[in-house]
């Protein structure tokens, strides 16, 4: 730690949270960012369902399976069984 570093830390600690950068009127994005909120269970499920849908769609496309194959009663049985069996 060099000699002037402690002076800088002391000055920075006294600055208000909305202090501008170099006096240009721009606010420091780190200081003015709103606190992130914890994701809700509903949001996590929605995000997971969206990702799963994309992965299944990409798999259908990659293996050249017609998308209307998802309308088959066998596809529904497969999806129910895969959910019930869980990972592994």
Residue pairs with C-beta under 8 A, 6 or more apart in sequence:
17 31
17 32
18 27
18 31
18 32
19 27
19 28
19 31
20 26
20 27
20 28
21 27
21 28
39 47
57 67
59 65
60 66
60 67
60 69
60 70
69 75
